[in-house]
Amino acid sequence: MHNIYNSKKSLVITGAGFSKAAGLPLDNQIMAEIFSRFSKIEPRAVKYLEKFAQGNLNIVDIRNSSIEEILTKLQVLEYYSRNIHKNDIAEFKLIVLKFLSDLLKIEIANLPAEYGDFMNLFHAKSIFATFNYDYLFETICNNLKINWTYLPDSTTETNSFGSEEYFQNFCFDDFINFEEGDRTPVPYLKLHGSYNWQICWNCKKIRMIPGANAGMSTISKYLIGHRFINCMEPECVKEDSASPLMSPLIIPPTLIKFYNFKYIRSIWTLFQMSLLNIERVIIIGSSLRDEDLLLLNSLSCLNIKNKSIKELIFINPNIELKSKIADLSDMKISHYSHLKNYLAQKK
């Protein structure tokens, strides 16, 4: 494993609960937030979501449904229904994910002090991993002038991961942030991808764009205006036709998850390797759902896999999850209800 990882003693894993204090919605709040924010801005698209959910997903009140439930039912419909046109399913999915990406792009200002306190305490000795698509970690680091990187295998100015096909087409300076002083960046593994990671359906190459410009190509008869994020690889640029559209490289929030992107699988491999080399695991805001098999398998029997682990810290208001992570990892757990409670005892 690269020395950027060998030198780290802690692995910090964040779920949706980590972003809650920053004002970002949880799974069961996202649809209500979508209807609140976009009903007047995109009335036709919002009405289409409601009508489609009632007629095809058997969801009467989409506003108060979880996005995971909605997209899982849509996924089943996509694979097994012969009565609904694929274009209608694709339209519904596009609108939901587009609105979700817009929610995550909202500027995060006046962040609670606990984020900065935690980052100052752990950034120099930790690997960070997340299941979130948002840009909270990046914002915290940028505010504190802490170097960070998405790049899985390097501390230097490189553009490859495994082979050159993965990062030929992105601007290095946007995705590794070097300030004066210590130039070693904090590794950040986004295990379910990110809205600012774009993949071309034609050449399969990945392009990373700044979070402020992240989002989706949108060609919809229900949305106002269109946006095009085109692949600019030579093999995709044609004089007589438009170049292929790129789409976000994310694992959608469904109960049934497919990890069919090589880059995502490589990040997971690095995550699992990191668990074998660190001395402390800190899990913040993850509900440890039974459906998240890759995470559960990674944490299973952790004390047998890594004899060097000294502590597992679990930060979540739900005290019942403490016994679940203890049984899973076969370790003694230090539990805190909130991040600020953990930080208070560190002072």
C-alpha positions as CSV (number, residue, x, y, z in Angstrom):
1,M,0.0,0.0,0.0
2,H,1.2,3.5,-0.8
3,N,3.0,5.4,2.1
4,I,0.2,8.0,2.2
5,Y,-1.9,5.2,3.8
6,N,0.8,3.4,5.7
7,S,1.5,6.5,7.7
8,K,-2.1,6.9,9.0
9,K,-3.2,5.5,12.3
10,S,-7.0,6.1,12.2
11,L,-9.8,5.4,9.7
12,V,-12.8,7.7,9.9
13,I,-16.0,6.4,8.3
14,T,-18.8,8.9,7.9
15,G,-22.5,8.3,7.0
16,A,-25.4,10.6,6.4
17,G,-25.6,11.5,10.1
18,F,-22.3,13.2,9.9
19,S,-23.7,15.9,7.5
20,K,-26.9,16.4,9.5
21,A,-25.4,19.2,11.8
22,A,-24.4,21.0,8.6
23,G,-28.1,21.2,7.6
24,L,-28.0,18.5,4.9
25,P,-31.1,16.3,4.8
26,L,-31.2,12.6,5.8
27,D,-32.7,9.9,3.6
28,N,-36.2,10.3,5.0
29,Q,-36.1,14.1,4.7
30,I,-34.8,14.4,1.1
31,M,-38.2,14.2,-0.8
32,A,-39.8,16.6,1.5
33,E,-36.9,19.0,0.9
34,I,-37.2,18.5,-2.8
35,F,-40.9,19.4,-2.8
36,S,-40.2,22.4,-0.5
37,R,-37.4,23.8,-2.7
38,F,-38.5,22.9,-6.2
39,S,-42.3,23.0,-6.4
40,K,-42.3,26.6,-7.5
41,I,-39.0,26.5,-9.5
42,E,-39.7,23.3,-11.4
43,P,-43.5,22.8,-11.0
44,R,-44.0,20.4,-14.0
45,A,-41.1,18.1,-12.9
46,V,-42.4,18.0,-9.3
47,K,-45.9,17.2,-10.4
48,Y,-44.6,14.4,-12.7
49,L,-42.8,12.8,-9.8
50,E,-45.9,12.8,-7.7
51,K,-48.1,11.4,-10.5
52,F,-45.6,8.7,-11.6
53,A,-45.1,7.6,-8.0
54,Q,-48.9,7.3,-7.4
55,G,-49.6,5.5,-10.6
56,N,-46.6,3.2,-10.9
57,L,-44.8,2.8,-7.6
58,N,-47.9,2.6,-5.3
59,I,-46.6,5.5,-3.3
60,V,-49.5,7.8,-2.3
61,D,-47.5,10.4,-0.4
62,I,-44.1,10.7,-2.2
63,R,-43.3,13.9,-0.1
64,N,-43.0,11.8,3.1
65,S,-41.4,8.7,1.6
66,S,-37.7,8.0,1.8
67,I,-35.6,8.4,-1.4
68,E,-34.3,4.9,-0.9
69,E,-37.7,3.4,-0.9
70,I,-38.7,5.3,-4.1
71,L,-35.5,4.4,-6.1
72,T,-35.6,0.8,-5.0
73,K,-39.2,0.4,-6.2
74,L,-38.2,2.2,-9.4
75,Q,-35.2,-0.2,-9.8
76,V,-37.5,-3.3,-9.5
77,L,-39.9,-1.7,-12.0
78,E,-37.0,-1.1,-14.4
79,Y,-35.9,-4.7,-14.3
80,Y,-39.2,-6.5,-14.3
81,S,-42.1,-4.3,-15.6
82,R,-43.2,-4.8,-19.2
83,N,-46.0,-2.3,-19.0
84,I,-44.1,0.9,-18.4
85,H,-42.0,2.5,-21.1
86,K,-38.3,2.6,-20.2
87,N,-38.1,6.3,-21.1
88,D,-40.7,7.1,-18.4
89,I,-38.7,5.3,-15.8
90,A,-35.5,7.0,-16.9
91,E,-37.2,10.4,-16.8
92,F,-38.4,9.9,-13.2
93,K,-34.9,8.7,-12.1
94,L,-33.2,11.6,-13.8
95,I,-35.4,14.2,-12.1
96,V,-35.0,12.7,-8.7
97,L,-31.2,12.4,-8.9
98,K,-31.0,15.9,-10.5
99,F,-32.9,17.4,-7.6
100,L,-30.7,15.5,-5.1
101,S,-27.6,16.8,-6.7
102,D,-28.9,20.4,-6.5
103,L,-29.6,19.9,-2.8
104,L,-26.0,18.8,-2.2
105,K,-24.6,21.8,-4.1
106,I,-26.2,24.3,-1.7
107,E,-23.4,26.4,-0.2
108,I,-22.5,25.2,3.3
109,A,-21.9,28.3,5.4
110,N,-21.4,28.9,9.1
111,L,-20.5,25.3,9.8
112,P,-20.7,24.2,13.5
113,A,-17.4,24.4,15.3
114,E,-17.3,20.7,15.9
115,Y,-16.4,19.9,12.3
116,G,-13.3,22.1,12.4
117,D,-12.3,20.8,15.9
118,F,-12.6,17.2,14.8
119,M,-10.7,17.8,11.5
120,N,-7.9,19.7,13.3
121,L,-7.6,16.8,15.8
122,F,-7.5,13.9,13.3
123,H,-6.6,15.1,9.7
124,A,-2.9,14.5,10.1
125,K,-3.2,10.9,11.2
126,S,-6.3,9.7,9.5
127,I,-7.8,8.2,6.3
128,F,-11.3,9.4,5.7
129,A,-14.0,7.4,4.0
130,T,-17.6,8.2,3.3
131,F,-20.9,6.9,1.9
132,N,-22.1,10.5,1.2
133,Y,-22.2,12.3,-2.1
134,D,-22.0,15.8,-0.6
135,Y,-19.0,18.1,-0.4
136,L,-19.0,18.7,3.4
137,F,-15.5,17.2,3.9
138,E,-14.0,19.1,1.0
139,T,-15.6,22.4,2.4
140,I,-14.2,21.8,5.9
141,C,-10.7,21.1,4.6
142,N,-10.8,24.1,2.3
143,N,-12.0,26.4,5.1
144,L,-9.1,25.2,7.3
145,K,-6.6,25.1,4.5
146,I,-6.0,21.4,4.9
147,N,-4.7,19.5,2.0
148,W,-6.9,16.6,0.7
149,T,-7.1,14.3,-2.2
150,Y,-9.5,11.9,-4.0
151,L,-6.6,10.2,-5.7
152,P,-6.3,6.7,-4.2
153,D,-2.6,6.0,-4.8
154,S,-0.5,9.1,-4.7
155,T,0.9,12.0,-2.7
156,T,2.3,13.7,-5.8
157,E,1.0,15.3,-8.9
158,T,-0.1,12.2,-10.9
159,N,-3.1,11.5,-13.0
160,S,-3.3,7.8,-12.9
161,F,-4.9,5.1,-10.8
162,G,-3.9,1.6,-11.6
163,S,-3.6,2.5,-15.3
164,E,-3.8,5.7,-17.2
165,E,-7.4,5.1,-18.4
166,Y,-8.9,6.4,-15.2
167,F,-7.7,10.0,-14.8
168,Q,-6.5,11.1,-18.2
169,N,-9.1,13.8,-18.4
170,F,-9.2,16.0,-15.4
171,C,-7.5,19.1,-14.0
172,F,-5.2,18.0,-11.2
173,D,-5.4,21.3,-9.2
174,D,-9.1,20.9,-8.6
175,F,-8.9,17.6,-6.8
176,I,-5.8,17.7,-4.7
177,N,-5.5,20.9,-2.6
178,F,-2.0,21.9,-1.7
179,E,-1.3,24.7,0.7
180,E,2.0,25.9,1.9
181,G,3.8,23.8,4.5
182,D,3.0,20.1,4.8
183,R,2.1,18.9,1.2
184,T,0.9,15.5,2.3
185,P,-2.9,15.4,1.6
186,V,-5.6,13.7,3.6
187,P,-6.9,10.7,1.6
188,Y,-10.7,10.8,1.1
189,L,-12.3,7.7,-0.2
190,K,-15.9,8.3,-1.5
191,L,-17.2,4.7,-1.4
192,H,-20.4,5.4,-3.2
193,G,-19.0,7.9,-5.7
194,S,-19.7,11.6,-6.0
195,Y,-21.7,13.9,-8.2
196,N,-18.6,15.7,-9.3
197,W,-17.1,12.4,-10.7
198,Q,-18.4,12.1,-14.3
199,I,-18.2,9.0,-16.4
200,C,-18.7,8.7,-20.2
201,W,-21.0,5.8,-21.3
202,N,-19.0,5.5,-24.5
203,C,-15.3,5.5,-23.6
204,K,-15.8,4.7,-19.9
205,K,-13.3,7.3,-18.8
206,I,-13.8,9.4,-15.7
207,R,-13.6,13.1,-15.5
208,M,-13.6,15.0,-12.2
209,I,-15.0,18.5,-12.0
210,P,-15.1,21.0,-9.2
211,G,-17.9,20.5,-6.7
212,A,-19.4,23.9,-7.6
213,N,-20.0,22.7,-11.1
214,A,-21.1,19.2,-10.3
215,G,-24.5,17.8,-11.3
216,M,-26.1,16.0,-14.1
217,S,-26.7,16.4,-17.8
218,T,-30.4,17.1,-18.0
219,I,-32.5,16.6,-21.1
220,S,-36.1,16.4,-19.9
221,K,-39.5,17.5,-21.2
222,Y,-40.4,18.3,-17.6
223,L,-37.4,20.3,-16.5
224,I,-36.9,24.0,-17.3
225,G,-33.7,24.3,-19.4
226,H,-31.2,21.7,-20.3
227,R,-27.6,21.1,-19.3
228,F,-25.0,19.2,-21.2
229,I,-21.8,17.7,-19.7
230,N,-20.0,16.3,-22.7
231,C,-17.1,13.9,-22.9
232,M,-14.1,15.6,-24.5
233,E,-11.9,12.5,-25.1
234,P,-10.6,12.4,-28.7
235,E,-12.4,9.2,-29.5
236,C,-15.7,10.7,-28.4
237,V,-15.5,14.1,-30.2
238,K,-17.0,13.8,-33.7
239,E,-17.3,16.6,-36.2
240,D,-20.7,15.4,-37.5
241,S,-22.4,14.6,-34.2
242,A,-22.5,15.7,-30.5
243,S,-20.1,14.0,-28.2
244,P,-21.5,11.6,-25.6
245,L,-23.0,13.0,-22.4
246,M,-21.4,12.1,-19.1
247,S,-23.2,11.1,-16.0
248,P,-22.3,11.1,-12.3
249,L,-20.3,8.2,-11.1
250,I,-22.5,7.3,-8.0
251,I,-24.0,4.2,-6.5
252,P,-27.6,5.3,-6.2
253,P,-29.3,5.2,-2.8
254,T,-31.2,1.9,-3.2
255,L,-31.5,-1.2,-1.2
256,I,-30.1,-3.2,-4.1
257,K,-26.6,-1.8,-4.9
258,F,-24.4,-2.7,-7.9
259,Y,-20.7,-2.0,-7.6
260,N,-20.1,-2.5,-11.3
261,F,-17.6,0.4,-11.8
262,K,-14.0,-0.7,-11.6
263,Y,-12.9,2.6,-10.0
264,I,-15.5,2.2,-7.2
265,R,-14.4,-1.4,-6.6
266,S,-10.8,-0.2,-6.4
267,I,-11.6,2.4,-3.8
268,W,-13.4,-0.3,-1.7
269,T,-10.3,-2.5,-2.0
270,L,-8.2,0.3,-0.7
271,F,-10.7,0.9,2.1
272,Q,-10.5,-2.8,3.1
273,M,-6.7,-2.8,3.0
274,S,-6.7,0.3,5.2
275,L,-8.7,-1.5,7.9
276,L,-5.8,-4.0,8.2
277,N,-3.2,-1.3,8.9
278,I,-4.7,1.2,11.3
279,E,-5.0,1.3,15.1
280,R,-8.3,3.2,15.5
281,V,-11.7,3.1,13.7
282,I,-14.1,6.0,14.1
283,I,-17.6,5.6,12.7
284,I,-19.8,8.7,12.6
285,G,-23.4,8.9,11.5
286,S,-23.7,5.5,9.9
287,S,-26.7,3.3,10.6
288,L,-24.9,0.1,9.7
289,R,-27.8,-1.1,7.6
290,D,-28.1,-4.8,6.8
291,E,-28.2,-4.0,3.1
292,D,-24.7,-2.4,3.2
293,L,-23.0,-5.8,2.9
294,L,-19.6,-4.5,1.8
295,L,-19.3,-2.4,4.9
296,L,-20.6,-5.1,7.3
297,N,-18.2,-7.7,5.7
298,S,-15.3,-5.3,6.0
299,L,-16.0,-4.7,9.8
300,S,-16.8,-8.3,10.5
301,C,-14.3,-9.9,13.0
302,L,-12.2,-6.9,12.8
303,N,-10.1,-7.8,15.8
304,I,-9.0,-11.0,14.1
305,K,-8.2,-9.3,10.8
306,N,-6.1,-6.6,12.5
307,K,-4.5,-7.3,15.9
308,S,-3.2,-3.8,16.0
309,I,-6.5,-2.1,16.4
310,K,-6.8,-0.5,19.9
311,E,-10.2,1.1,19.8
312,L,-13.4,1.3,17.8
313,I,-15.4,4.5,18.4
314,F,-19.0,4.7,17.3
315,I,-20.8,8.0,17.2
316,N,-24.5,7.8,16.7
317,P,-27.6,8.9,18.7
318,N,-29.0,5.4,18.3
319,I,-27.6,3.4,21.3
320,E,-29.1,0.2,20.0
321,L,-26.6,0.1,17.2
322,K,-23.7,-0.1,19.7
323,S,-24.4,-3.8,20.3
324,K,-24.7,-4.5,16.6
325,I,-21.2,-3.1,15.8
326,A,-19.8,-4.8,18.9
327,D,-21.2,-8.2,17.8
328,L,-20.0,-7.6,14.2
329,S,-16.5,-6.5,15.0
330,D,-16.1,-8.7,18.1
331,M,-14.6,-5.6,19.8
332,K,-15.3,-3.4,22.8
333,I,-17.0,-0.2,21.6
334,S,-16.7,3.3,22.9
335,H,-20.1,5.0,22.1
336,Y,-21.0,8.6,21.9
337,S,-24.3,10.1,20.9
338,H,-22.9,13.1,19.1
339,L,-19.6,14.3,17.7
340,K,-19.5,17.2,20.2
341,N,-19.7,14.7,23.1
342,Y,-16.7,12.8,21.8
343,L,-14.7,16.0,21.3
344,A,-15.6,17.2,24.9
345,Q,-13.9,14.2,26.4
346,K,-10.8,14.7,24.2
347,K,-10.1,18.1,25.7
